[in-house]
């Protein structure tokens, strides 16, 4: 289990991380979200002992991190860092050796990993001959091939097309199934919503959201109603508690409510004559919550 307790870090007058705490158990995935400069990368670097916290501590299985424990970590930094003139195979072997693995352990695994991530290139090819997307996949392999118990991914989906993003998701889920504790940051809330058991949102270094993804969404209330019925948008806007009505290309009305309870009256009116195709009352999406909590103007 990874325990982060009361981390704080300042750079001069700027507080980058302010009393951040969380726990990740085996097989859990946590999303760390926030706007640029919120403190996500600083938090990662403190966990990895690349920065020293002003206060707080990081524990692994109730012990402070040591060199032996660092060999159990896989880290993908936001700033990608491969050696362009080194072959794919030697690149992977080098990073695995830095994590205490022998070449003889890793070399037989390389072909399968290249196939798993659909890397377009031979293992003897130099990294500089690969596309940016394939270079990123090679770095992901370097992060995961030693089967770490703790995986930290800083914006891992950045620059990946939907097909390659799905390959990464599969790699993350496979590591999760083997008991790895995984933290990743992303500006794509769909990735966070699909993959994470829990999340923390930082704003100006402070935790402003924390908990299971489902619980966080529910605490904002089911104030978004998807409706397909005989009621027109002009009729819907006149109901008590309706703030706004939009319509999708498919003709489904999206009704924004002041309170979840306001949906009951609309349901009764919409179903007065019986069956309707759609009535689904949902909490805001994670992206909408992110914008609202970050202070971005949003309904």
Buried (B, 14 or more C-beta within 10 A) or exposed (E): EBBBBEBBBBEEEEBBBBBBEBBBEEBBBBBBBBBEBBBBBBBBBBBBBEBEBBEBEBBBEEEEBEEEBBBBBBBBBEEBEBEEEBBBBBBBBBBBBEBEBEBEBBBEBBEEBBEBBEBEBEBEBBBEEBEEBBBBBBBBBBBBBBBBBBBBBBBBBBEBEEEBBEBBBEBBEEBBEEEBBBBBBBBBBEBBBEBBBBBBBBBBBBBEBBBEBEEBBBEBBBBBBBBBBEBEBEBBEEBEBBEEBEBEEEEBBBBBBEEBEBBEEBBEBBEEEEEBEBBEBBBBBBBBBBBBBBEEEEE
